[in-house]
């Protein structure tokens, strides 16, 4: 029985660390209206979910910073999320 649990545990770890392609989808918001576009979708190829999440978070921070720099009044903002 212990061997079955060991095999299932290793299988779970192996599956959760698989690399695949991910999409980081960014959006721009103004006055409560959010806009997305195919131009704001970025492919993160051959990556684990953790690495893809980190990469998408970096894009989100960049989008946020860029919008704040260009629109300091907060009228326009940007963010990204992993899909």
Secondary structure as the mmCIF struct_conf table of DSSP 4:
data_model
#
loop_
_struct_conf.conf_type_id
_struct_conf.id
_struct_conf.beg_label_comp_id
_struct_conf.beg_label_asym_id
_struct_conf.beg_label_seq_id
_struct_conf.end_label_comp_id
_struct_conf.end_label_asym_id
_struct_conf.end_label_seq_id
HELX_RH_AL_P HELX_RH_AL_P1 UNK A 2 UNK A 16
TURN_TY1_P TURN_TY1_P1 UNK A 17 UNK A 17
STRN STRN1 UNK A 20 UNK A 30
TURN_TY1_P TURN_TY1_P2 UNK A 31 UNK A 32
STRN STRN2 UNK A 33 UNK A 47
HELX_RH_AL_P HELX_RH_AL_P2 UNK A 49 UNK A 70
TURN_TY1_P TURN_TY1_P3 UNK A 72 UNK A 73
BEND BEND1 UNK A 74 UNK A 75
STRN STRN3 UNK A 77 UNK A 82
#
